[in-house]
Amino acid sequence: MTTRRYCAILFMATALACSACADGEGGVGVSNPTTTEPATVSAAPTEAPTSTTPPAAAAESSDEPIVYVVMGNSLLFSTPAVMYAYRDILQEDLGVEVDMRDHTVGGQATHHFLTQLRTNDRLRSDLAQADVVLLVVPNDEWKEPGYTIMGMDGRDPTICGGDDGLLCLRVAAANYNAMADEIFAELTALADPSETVIRVMDFQLFTPGEDDEAAVATLAPLWQESQEYVETVASRYGIPVAQVFDELMSPNGIGIPEEKGLVSSDGVHYTEVGTQLIAQMIRELGYEPVGVASNETVVISGMLDAPAEYINGEQWGEPIPGTGFAHARGTVIRSPITTLSDDRVNGDFAAVMDLDFFAGDDRMTGLIGMTSVTITNSRGTWEGTAAGTTTWTTADPEHMHNIHYTLLGTGDYEGLQFSFHTRGVDYPWTVTGTITAVEH
């Protein structure tokens, strides 16, 4: 991204927002109403706080509009729309015209959005030109396990699996967090956070009005953990977060008090008051770029070969299709890594892995947790954890593995983080990731 006359203002409201339900039903997924731009946006923004003083370069501009790219789902485009409210604030604060480029899509999952970031040429071109980006990261993959836990429409909560009956939710969370890691890496490669202002917005838990209170209380802590995970990922790039979850939810984190008047009757989308509140929260994060320079991020690629040593730990549980057991603890994996594109992350790989499987009618899904992961070479060690999933179906009876790793460096690698993702059926698995400078 090239430096512009305006201090680039990239607002990534990573609102991990629940995606639009295909049937228009409010719930763990977001419904997808028709987008209508309001003729006017009421409740005009208050005077800009000192911390949000626009860059001098913007004030000096006279003709050229700023490019404002909007990505997300119906939390941004549902009338009254946050994306329009924030556009009006930008025009007021910066005194310039705003060229808004809308890439919002209802009903998409996080992995679909990541695919768009990687393959949609128009989106990538707009991001390369952007001065402002407002993003809600969709999370439609939470919808079905959430509805299962709540027993909606006759669903059986017991099929979620796991000793505590929450395995399907933990699988959704692991996949979601892994995609969030990759989304941040991809976005900041397209829009340098040292030249642009990137902002993240987390968001509240969405549930239908008829939910069982105990089921909602079960969902809320897991969703809050994912919100906190996104904040952690954002901080690695020096990106602050507008904490909408804390602002909108009850003190116990379970629901949104009706008396606040921030969410409409569908229980999902924002009222005029809620819309203006959220736009102001993003505004109050300021306009100064504070992120980690992209030249401090190195993109990693390569392949991961089959383990040289695989030692089974404790295994138990009724065998299910695709595997000979239901649970495993303490499986040890060791293997040399020699083919990654940066030699700093090649070395002796070792991990301790736990597995939990659950079966559906025609598929098996397993939650992978690596409680200890290390890569060691002569210059230092990378240490951390990993989480992901393995899936198997009768239609495609080979395991597809998706695992995300987050490792911090020691020795010569002190102050660096190696985040990477492995994906594959048979070895070798594809490896993609980044080495990024982090603050300790």
N, C-alpha and C positions, 0 to 999 in steps of 0.2 A: 504494500500500500504506500503510495507516495504522500509526502507532506503537502498539506493544502494551506490556503490562506486562513481557513478556519482551523482552530485546534480541533482535530477530528473527535467526534463525540459518539463513540460506539456504546449504545446502551443495550447490553445483552440481558434483558430481563429473563433470566433462565427460570422461568416460573414453572418448569417441570410440569406444565399445566395438564391436567387431565384432559384427554382428547375427547373429541365429539363422539357421542354414541351414535351408531348408525340409526337407531330407532328414535333418536331425539330424547332419550330418557336421561334425566339428571342422575348422577351417581358418582361412582369412582371414576368414570369417564365423563367428559364434558359434552354437553349437547351442542349441536351445530346449527344455531339459528341463522336466518338470513342476515347478511351484513348490510346495514344501512347507515350511511354517513349522516350524522345529525346536521341539520341546517346551522345550528349554533350549539356551542357547548356551554351550558349554564354553569353557575358556581365558578366564576372566573378565578384563575389562580391568584393567590395572594402575592404580595411583593416578594421577589426572589430573596432568599436568605443570603447573608454574606458569603457563605461557603459555596454558593452556586454562581458567583459572579462570572459572566461569560468571558471567554478569552478575548483579549484585545484584538486579535486578528479577525475575529468574527465581526466586531464592531466596525472595523475598518473596511469591511467588504461592502460593496454597493449593489452589485448586480447578480453575481453568481449565487444560486440557491445551494443550500446544503442538501446532500443526498441522505435520505432517511429510509433505511431498509427495515421492514417489519417482518418477523418470522415467528410463527407459533400457531395457536388455534383460536377457538372462539372466546377464550378469556380476553383476547386482545381485540377481536373484531365485533363482538356482540354489543349491540347498542344499549346504553351509551358506551362507546368504545374507548378503552384505555389508549389505543394507538392514536386516535384523533385528539384526545385530551392532551397527550404528551406532545403531539405535533404542534398544538396551539401554544403550549408552554415554550417549546423551542423557538417558535416565531416571535413570541413576546420577549423572551430573555435575550435572544441573539439579534433581534431586529433584522432578520433576513427571511426570504422565502424558503420554504421547505419542499423539496422534491421527494414525496413519499413513494416508495416502491414496495408494494404489498406482496409478501410471500406467505401469508397465513394460509393454513390448510386445516380443516377440521377432520377429526377422526384418525389421526396418524399416531403410530407408536414411535418411541424414541429411536429404534433402529431404522425406521423409515426416514425420519428426519436426518439422521446421520448419513444415510445414503444420498439424500438430496444435497447435503453439504458437499459430498464428494463427487457427485456426478451431474448435478443440474448446472449447466453452463451459464444460464441467465442469472441464477442465484449467485454463483461464484463471481461473475462479472460485477453484479451489483454490490457485493460485499467488498470487492477490490476498490470500488469507487466510493464506498460509504463514508460519510462523516458521522452518521448516527445509525445504530442498529438496535432495535427493540426486539427481544427474543423471549418467547415462552417455549420451553422445551417440552414437547408433548410426552405423555406417559400412558398411552392407552393400554399397555401391557399389564397395568395394575387392575384394569376394569374387571376382567373375568375372575381372577382369584379373589378380588374384593367382593364381588357379587356372590361367589361361592361361600366365603366365610360368613356373609350376611344371610345366606339361605334364600336369596331372592329368586322369585319365580320358580319355586320348587327345587332349587339346587340343593344338593346334599353337602353340608359343610364338612362331613367326615372324609370326603374324597380329596381334601386338600393335602392330606398326608403328613407324615412326620410324627414324632412322639408327642408333640404338643399340638398337632393338628394345624400347623401354620406353614408347612413346608412349601406349599404353592406360593404363598406370599413372600417367603424368603427367596425363592427362586426369582420371582418378579423383581424384588429389590436388588438382588445381585446383578441381574441383567441390566436393570435401570442404571445402577451406579457405574457399571462398566461402560455403558454407552455415554454417560455423562462425562467420564474421563476422556473418551475419544472425541466427543463434541467440542469440549474446550480446546483440545489440542488442534483439531481441524479448524475451528473458528479463528483462533489466534494466529494460525499460519496464514489465513486469508486476510486478516485485519490485525496488523501489528499493535499490540496493546501498549507499546511505548509511544505510539503516535496517535492512538485513538483512545477514547474513553469507553471502557467496557463496564457495563453495569448488569448485575444479576438480580432478579426478583424471585424469591421463593413464594410459595402460595399455600393456601389452606387445604385441608382435607374436605373432599366433596362426597356427600352421602345422601341418599334419598330420605325424604322426610319420615318414611315408615320404618326406618332401620331399627333393629333390635339394639338397645343401648349398649349391651354387653359386647355385641359384635363390633360396634363402632369403636368402643373402648379398646378392643383388640387391634383394630386397624391403625388407630391414631399413633401409637408409639413407633410402629414400623415406618409409617409415612414420615413422621417427624425425624427419624434417624436418617432417612434419605434426603430430607431437606438439609439437615446438618452436614451430610456428606457432600452435597453440592456446594455448600458454603466452604467446606474444606478444600475442594478442588479449585474453586474460584480463587481462594487465597493463595494458591501456588502460583498463580499468574498475577498476583497483586490486584485482584478485582474485588471491589466491595459488593455487598449484597443488601438489597432492600428487603427487610424481613417482614413480609406480608403475613406469613404464618403467625408470627407472634402478635401482630397487630390485630388480626381478625379473629383468631381462635379464642375460646374460653380459657381461663387460667389453667384448667386441667388438660387443655389441648384436644378436647374431644369434639366440641361443636362450636358454632358461631352464634352468639346470643342474638335473638331476633331483635331485641331492642336497639342494637347498634345500627340497624338499617343499612348495612353495607352490602348485603347480598339480596338478589331479587327472589321472587316467590318460587323460582325453580330450584333454589338451594345451591346454585352453581355460579351464575354470572352476577356481575356487580351492578348495584344501583348507581344512580348519578353521584350520590355521596361517596360510595365506595370507589367509583371510577376516579373521581377527583382526588380522593385520599391517596390512592396508589400512584397516580401521576405525580403528586407532590412528593411522595416518598422517594421516587426515582430522581426527581429534580434535586432533592436535598442531598443526594450523593455527590453533587457537583459536576463540573465539566472538565476538570484537569485529568489528563492521562496519568495513570499511576501504575500501569501494568509492567510486567517483566518484558524487556525487549525481545523481539522474536529472534534476534541474532544470538540470544542466549539459549535458544531451544534448538536441539538437533534432532532431526527426524531419523528414526531407526527402522530398518526393514531387514528381512531375512527369513530363514526357515529354522524350525526346531525339530531335530531328529528324535527318534524313538529313545526312551530312557535306556541307559546302559545297565541300570540296576533298578528293580522294582520289587520291594519287599512288602508283602501284605501285612497289614495290622490286624486288629480284632475285627471280625465280621460276624454279623448276626441278622436275624430276620428272615421271613418267608421269601424265598426267591421269587422274583417277578420277571416278566418277559424282558429280555435284553440284558439281564444280569443274574448272577447266581446268589445274590444276597440283597438285603434291604438297607443295611447300614454298615459302615466301616469306619474305624478310627485308627489313626496312627500309621497309615500307609506311607512308606518312605520311597522317594524317587531320587535317583542320582544320575547325572548325565553331563558330559562335556558340551558346552555351547561354543561353536567355532565359526559360524557362518553369518553372524549379524554384521550389519554394515559399519558399525563403530566398534573398534577393538576394545574399548573401555568396558563393554558389556558382554564380551566373550569371556568364558572361564568355566569353572566347575559349578554346575547347578545342583542344588539340593533342596528338597522340599518335604514337609510332613503334611499329609493330606487326609481330610475327613470327607466321607461321602454319605449322602442320604438320598434314597430313591423313592419315588412314588409312581404308581401306574394308573393310567386312564384306560379307556376302552381299547384304544389302538396305539397307545404310545407309552413311553417311559420317560420320565424327567428326573434327573438327579442334580442335587445341589452340591457343588464342589467348594470346599473351604480349605485353603492351605494356611495353616496356622504359623508356619515358619518357611520362608523362602530365602535362599542366599545364592548369590553368584560371586565367586571368589577368583581373583587373579593376582598377579604379582604386585599390582599397584593399589589394591584395596578390595573392599567387599561391599556388595549391594545387599541390603537386608530389608525384609518387609513381609507382606502377606499377599494372598490372592483369593479371588472368589469368582465363581462362574457356574456354568451349567453343562450337563451332558444330556442329549436327547436321543431317543431311539423310537422309530415307528414301524408298524408292520408293513407300511408302504415302502419305507426306505430303511431296511433293517441294518443300518450301520450307525454307530454313535457319532453325533456331531458335537464337538466340544467347543465351548466358548469360555475363555478364562481371561480375567484381567488381573494384572499384577501391579503393585505399587511398592517400589523399593527405594530406600534412601542410601546414599553412598557414605562410605567411611574411607579413611586413608586419603589417597589423592583425589577421591571423589566426594570428599566432604563438601556439603553445601549444594549437592546435586541430587535430583530425583530421577529415577528411571521408571517410567510408566509404560507398560506395554500390554498388548492383547494378543492372545494366541487363538487361532481358529483352525479347525480341520477335522477330518474323519480319520483317514489313515495318515500315518507320518510320512513325510515331514509336515508339520503344521506351519501355516503362515504366521509370521510375527510382524506386527506394526507397533510403533511406539515413539516416545520422545525422551530425550534427556533434557531436563529443565533445571535452571538455577532456582533454588528455593531458599526462603528465610527460615532460620531455626529459632 
